[in-house]
Amino acid sequence: MPQSPVSAVPATTRHAALGAACGLVHADADAFDADDYLRRILTARVYDVARETPLDLAPALSARLGHQVWLKREDHQPVFSFKVRGAYNKMASLPAEALARGVITASAGNHAQGVALSAARLGVRAVIVVPQTAPQVKVDAVRAHGGEMVEVVQAGESYSEAYDHAMALQREQALTFIPAFDDPEVIAGQGTVGMEILRQHRGALDAVFVPIGGGSLAAGVAAYVKAVRPEVQVIGVQTEDSCAMARSLAAGERVTLDSVGLFSDGTAVKRVGEETFRLCRHLLDGVLTVDTDALCAAIKDIFQDTRSLVEPAGALALAGLKQYAAGLPQDARQALVAITSGANMNFDRLRIVAERAEAVEAAAR
Ligand SMILES: Cc1ncc(COP(=O)(O)O)c(C=O)c1O
C-alpha cells in the first residue's frame, strides 16, 4: 500500500496525517450520488469538439523513476487543453432560448478558449472576461477560436476579479453564465478524461494524478474512476502558492486565499467551487503541493519524453507524481498516470523554465 499524500500539512508529517488532517474519507457517502455523475459522464457531449487524446507511456521517466509513467495527453486537444470538454458539454445542454440570448464566462484563459470554440461550433454569441494577467497566447487564441461570435473583455488581476466583472455583465445583458469549474455539466465533461484513461489502460493501475485549480477536472475524473475502479488512487496536485483545494480540504470547508501565485496561471484560483469541493472531499485520496522548481523540472521531463512543451499547469500532475513516487518503496513498480492538462504557454516563459529546471538538476548532482 503506497503512502498517501495530504497537502497543507508539512511534508514530514504529510503521509502519516492522511485522513485525520484532511477528512478525506471515501466511506462518507452523505448526499453523494455516484451514479448521477457516472450517468452524466457517460452521456456527456464532448466529441463534437474534443478529441479522445492518447495515453502515452513516458519511457525515459519510467526508467528513471522505476515505475510505469503514463501521460494523458490533453495538450493534444484542438484548444491545447482539456477545458473544451466541460465548456462544450455545458453549452450543448442549454435550452435553445438561453443559447439564443448568448453566453458569458470568466476564465484564466483555457476555459475561455473552450467556450470560444464551442460558441463558434454552436453558432452562439459569447462574451469572455479574461484577467489582465492572462498570457497573451491565451487571449489571442480565444479570439482566433471564437472568431466573430466572441467578444473578449480583459478585467481584473486574477480569475476571481474577472469573475466578479463577468457576473455584473451577465446581469446587465441577461446572458447565460458558463462556469469554468463549479457546475455538474462542466465537471461531467471533464470527467470524460477519466473515462478515456480507464478505457485506454485496462491493466493494473495504481494512481491517477490530476492538477487542481477550481477543481472540475479532479472532481470529474475522481467521480468516474472511483465509480468504476475504486481501488485506483486519485490524487490532486496544486502549487504551494495556489493551493485553495488543499487548504479547504484540511479545514473541512472552503477557504478563500488572500493571494495566489501566477506562475501556474491555469490553476491560480483563490476559492474552489462548492460542488467541486463536495466531490473532491468525498472522492480524492489526497492532494499534494509542489513548488515552482518542481514544475519547471516536470515541464522538462515531459519535453524529453515527448518533444512537446506543456504550460506550468499542464506539468503539475507529473510534478506531483514524481513527488509521490519518491516516497514509494524502491521495488513497488507502480503504474501511474499524470494528466498533462494544457500547453498554452507564452514563449517568453521558456527561459525561466529552462533556467529553473537546470538549477534543479545542478542541485541534484
Ligand atoms: C492547463 C490547466 N490545467 C489544470 C487546470 C485546472 O482545472 P480545474 O479548474 O478544473 O481544477 C486548468 C484550469 O483552467 C488548466 O487550464
The ligand as an SDF file (V2000), in Angstrom:
LIG
                    3D

 16 16  0  0  0  0  0  0  0  0999 V2000
   -3.9630   23.5820  -18.1460 C   0  0  0  0  0  0  0  0  0  0  0  0
   -4.8700   23.5280  -16.9800 C   0  0  0  0  0  0  0  0  0  0  0  0
   -4.6780   22.5500  -16.0880 N   0  0  0  0  0  0  0  0  0  0  0  0
   -5.4570   22.4480  -14.9990 C   0  0  0  0  0  0  0  0  0  0  0  0
   -6.4860   23.3360  -14.7490 C   0  0  0  0  0  0  0  0  0  0  0  0
   -7.3150   23.1880  -13.5110 C   0  0  0  0  0  0  0  0  0  0  0  0
   -8.6190   22.7940  -13.8180 O   0  0  0  0  0  0  0  0  0  0  0  0
   -9.7890   22.9600  -12.7600 P   0  0  0  0  0  0  0  0  0  0  0  0
  -10.0800   24.4150  -12.6530 O   0  0  0  0  0  0  0  0  0  0  0  0
  -10.9000   22.1760  -13.3260 O   0  0  0  0  0  0  0  0  0  0  0  0
   -9.2870   22.4240  -11.4750 O   0  0  0  0  0  0  0  0  0  0  0  0
   -6.7280   24.3630  -15.6680 C   0  0  0  0  0  0  0  0  0  0  0  0
   -7.7940   25.3370  -15.4690 C   0  0  0  0  0  0  0  0  0  0  0  0
   -8.0320   26.2070  -16.2540 O   0  0  0  0  0  0  0  0  0  0  0  0
   -5.9080   24.4580  -16.8090 C   0  0  0  0  0  0  0  0  0  0  0  0
   -6.0730   25.4220  -17.7070 O   0  0  0  0  0  0  0  0  0  0  0  0
  1  2  1  0
  2  3  1  0
  2 15  2  0
  3  4  2  0
  4  5  1  0
  5  6  1  0
  5 12  2  0
  6  7  1  0
  7  8  1  0
  8  9  2  0
  8 10  1  0
  8 11  1  0
 12 13  1  0
 12 15  1  0
 13 14  2  0
 15 16  1  0
M  END
$$$$
